[in-house]
Amino acid sequence: MMAGCGPKIAKFFLFILNFCLWVCSIVLIAGGAFVTAEYKPYVDYLFSNDTILIVSWTTIGIGVFIFIVGFAGCCGAIRENSCLLKMYLMFVFIIVLAEPVLGILTFVYIGDIEQSLEDGMLQSINETYDLKAGATEAVDDIQKLFHCCGANGYSDYKNSEHLKEGLAVPESCCVIKNHITGITANCTMGAKGQPTYPDLVWIDGCVDASKDSIKNYYLIILAVAFGFHVFGILTMVFACCVINGMNKDGYNRNINRDPNSPAFGG
């Protein structure tokens, strides 16, 4: 058991900070899992590449790694194992150095994700909407969810090869859709991409409409990563204090056991 008030206080704060790291890791895992679950069913039809899933899987992996590292730190402190704590210190240092890279990649990939959504959705609208059930469902779902129409607007349906004849836009683009006779019919009337009553159709494209939601997901992840950066530095400081206290305690015990030391009159 370590002697002295300082190392014991450092050990206590190391537990507290590791708990905060665990919370951060759980949020990272949950955030990455949520984005993966939310967008995985639509990746094939709404995105031109897997960028959004790559970022999400990376976030989950980092979260799991942080959780394991935090657990090792607590075990090292409880057992007062200098080797475990030094390994813990090294891994936390690596993660702290990697955090800015994650932040930069997050901002870079946000732009790629928006472009991927635009390209993928336009391809589905032009080539597979009303031809493949998966593409139709994916486009309809995002239009209903974000109250939007097309990737950039309802005019995107001008080039839709398989949109049913006589429809300007799908029903999922309608602003008002209820049981009142004629509302839905009026909304979808017109040539492809040119609704007769545009006031009944959502004006915003889905790329712009979903942009804030995508950014919010990743801003949350970035905020958690920044929180870990701060907690990581603090845990490194307290881990060093605990290791130093353990080394001093071991040194003192060795001196007290040495018959040639002043304590034994040597």
C-alpha positions in Angstrom: 0.0 0.0 0.0 1.4 3.4 -1.0 2.3 5.7 1.9 1.7 9.4 1.9 -1.3 11.6 1.2 -0.3 12.8 -2.2 -0.1 9.4 -4.0 -3.3 8.3 -2.4 -5.1 11.5 -3.6 -3.6 10.9 -7.1 -4.9 7.3 -7.1 -8.4 8.5 -6.1 -8.5 11.1 -8.9 -7.1 8.5 -11.3 -10.3 6.4 -10.6 -12.5 9.4 -11.1 -10.9 10.5 -14.4 -11.0 6.9 -15.6 -14.7 6.8 -14.9 -15.1 10.0 -17.1 -13.0 8.3 -19.8 -15.3 5.3 -19.6 -18.3 7.6 -20.1 -16.6 9.2 -23.1 -15.8 5.8 -24.6 -19.4 4.6 -24.1 -20.7 7.8 -25.8 -18.3 7.3 -28.7 -19.4 3.7 -29.1 -23.1 4.6 -28.8 -22.7 7.5 -31.3 -20.9 5.4 -33.8 -23.4 2.5 -33.4 -26.3 4.9 -33.8 -25.0 6.4 -37.0 -24.2 3.0 -38.4 -27.7 1.6 -37.5 -29.3 4.8 -38.8 -27.6 4.9 -42.2 -26.5 1.2 -42.9 -29.9 0.2 -44.5 -29.6 3.2 -46.9 -25.9 3.2 -47.8 -26.4 1.2 -51.0 -29.1 3.5 -52.4 -28.4 6.9 -50.9 -24.6 7.2 -50.8 -22.1 6.7 -53.5 -19.5 5.3 -51.1 -19.1 3.9 -47.6 -17.5 7.1 -46.0 -20.1 7.5 -43.4 -19.8 3.9 -42.2 -16.0 4.1 -42.2 -16.1 7.1 -39.9 -18.7 5.4 -37.7 -16.8 2.1 -37.4 -13.6 4.0 -36.7 -15.4 5.9 -33.9 -16.7 2.6 -32.4 -13.2 1.1 -32.6 -11.6 4.0 -30.8 -14.4 3.9 -28.1 -13.8 0.2 -27.4 -10.0 0.8 -27.2 -10.5 3.7 -24.8 -12.8 1.5 -22.6 -10.2 -1.3 -22.5 -7.3 1.1 -21.7 -9.4 2.8 -18.9 -10.1 -0.7 -17.4 -6.4 -1.5 -17.5 -5.6 1.8 -15.7 -8.0 1.1 -12.9 -6.6 -2.5 -12.5 -3.1 -1.1 -12.4 -4.1 1.5 -9.7 -6.0 -1.1 -7.6 -3.2 -3.6 -7.7 -0.5 -0.9 -7.6 1.1 -2.5 -10.5 3.7 -0.2 -12.0 4.0 -2.2 -15.2 0.2 -2.0 -16.0 0.2 1.7 -15.2 3.2 2.4 -17.5 1.4 0.5 -20.3 -1.7 2.5 -19.5 0.2 5.8 -19.6 1.8 4.9 -23.0 -1.6 4.0 -24.6 -3.3 7.1 -23.3 -0.4 9.2 -24.6 -0.9 7.6 -28.1 -4.6 8.2 -28.0 -4.2 11.9 -26.9 -1.8 12.4 -29.8 -4.3 10.8 -32.2 -7.3 12.9 -31.0 -6.5 16.0 -33.2 -6.2 13.7 -36.2 -9.7 12.3 -35.5 -11.1 15.9 -35.3 -9.5 16.9 -38.6 -10.8 13.7 -40.3 -14.3 14.3 -39.0 -14.5 17.8 -40.6 -12.9 16.5 -43.8 -15.3 13.6 -44.1 -18.4 15.7 -43.4 -18.0 17.3 -46.8 -17.3 13.9 -48.4 -20.5 12.5 -46.8 -22.6 15.3 -48.2 -21.2 14.8 -51.7 -21.7 11.1 -51.4 -25.3 11.6 -50.4 -26.0 13.9 -53.4 -24.3 11.6 -55.9 -25.9 8.4 -54.5 -29.4 9.8 -54.2 -29.3 11.3 -57.7 -28.3 7.9 -59.1 -31.1 6.2 -57.3 -33.7 8.8 -58.4 -32.5 8.6 -62.0 -32.0 4.9 -62.4 -33.7 2.8 -59.8 -36.5 4.7 -58.1 -39.8 2.8 -58.7 -37.8 0.0 -60.2 -36.1 -1.5 -57.1 -38.0 -1.7 -53.9 -35.0 -0.9 -51.7 -34.1 2.2 -53.6 -37.7 3.4 -53.6 -38.1 2.8 -49.9 -34.7 4.5 -49.1 -35.5 7.7 -51.1 -39.1 7.9 -49.7 -37.9 7.4 -46.1 -35.3 10.2 -46.3 -37.8 12.5 -48.0 -40.4 11.9 -45.3 -37.9 12.1 -42.5 -36.3 15.4 -43.5 -39.3 17.0 -45.3 -37.4 17.3 -48.5 -37.7 16.3 -52.2 -34.9 15.0 -54.4 -31.2 15.5 -53.7 -31.2 19.2 -54.5 -34.9 19.8 -55.1 -38.0 18.4 -56.8 -36.5 19.2 -60.3 -34.2 16.2 -59.8 -37.2 14.0 -60.9 -37.0 15.4 -64.4 -34.5 12.6 -65.3 -36.1 9.8 -63.3 -36.4 6.9 -65.7 -38.9 4.8 -63.8 -41.1 7.3 -61.9 -44.7 6.3 -62.7 -46.2 8.1 -65.6 -48.4 11.1 -64.7 -46.4 11.9 -61.6 -44.3 15.0 -61.2 -42.9 13.8 -57.9 -43.5 10.9 -55.5 -46.1 11.2 -52.7 -43.3 11.3 -50.2 -42.5 14.8 -51.4 -45.9 16.2 -50.5 -46.0 18.9 -47.8 -49.7 18.1 -47.0 -50.8 14.5 -47.1 -54.0 13.4 -45.3 -57.4 11.9 -46.0 -58.8 15.0 -47.7 -59.7 14.0 -51.2 -57.4 15.4 -53.9 -54.6 16.8 -51.7 -52.1 14.0 -52.7 -53.2 13.9 -56.3 -52.8 17.7 -56.6 -49.3 17.5 -55.1 -48.0 14.9 -57.6 -49.7 16.4 -60.7 -47.6 17.6 -63.5 -44.7 16.6 -65.8 -41.7 14.9 -64.2 -39.9 17.3 -61.9 -42.3 20.1 -62.7 -45.3 19.9 -60.2 -48.4 21.9 -61.2 -48.7 23.0 -57.6 -45.2 23.5 -56.2 -46.5 25.0 -53.0 -47.7 21.4 -52.0 -44.2 20.0 -52.5 -41.2 20.3 -50.2 -38.8 22.9 -51.6 -35.6 21.8 -49.9 -33.4 19.1 -51.3 -32.5 16.3 -49.0 -28.7 17.1 -49.0 -29.3 20.5 -47.5 -32.2 19.3 -45.3 -30.1 16.5 -43.7 -26.9 18.5 -43.5 -27.5 19.8 -40.0 -28.4 16.3 -38.7 -25.2 14.8 -40.1 -23.1 17.6 -38.7 -24.8 17.3 -35.3 -24.0 13.6 -35.1 -20.3 14.3 -35.8 -20.1 17.4 -33.7 -21.3 15.3 -30.7 -18.6 12.8 -31.5 -16.0 15.6 -31.8 -17.1 17.1 -28.5 -16.7 13.8 -26.8 -13.3 13.3 -28.4 -12.3 16.8 -27.1 -13.5 15.9 -23.6 -11.4 12.7 -23.7 -8.4 14.8 -24.8 -8.7 16.9 -21.7 -9.4 13.9 -19.4 -6.6 12.0 -21.1 -4.0 14.6 -20.2 -5.2 14.8 -16.6 -5.1 11.0 -16.2 -1.6 11.0 -17.5 -0.6 13.5 -14.8 -2.2 11.5 -12.0 -0.9 8.2 -13.4 2.6 9.6 -13.2 1.9 10.7 -9.6 0.7 7.2 -8.6 3.7 5.5 -10.3 6.1 8.0 -8.6 4.4 7.3 -5.2 4.8 3.6 -5.8 8.4 3.9 -6.7 9.2 6.0 -3.6 7.3 3.5 -1.4 9.3 0.6 -2.8 12.5 2.5 -2.3 11.7 3.3 1.3 10.8 -0.3 2.0 14.1 -1.5 0.5 16.0 1.0 2.7 14.2 -0.1 5.8 15.0 -3.7 5.1 18.7 -3.0 4.4 20.8 -3.8 7.5 23.4 -1.3 6.3 21.0 1.6 6.1 21.1 4.3 8.8 17.7 3.0 10.1 19.6 -0.2 11.3 22.6 1.7 12.5 24.8 0.7 9.5 
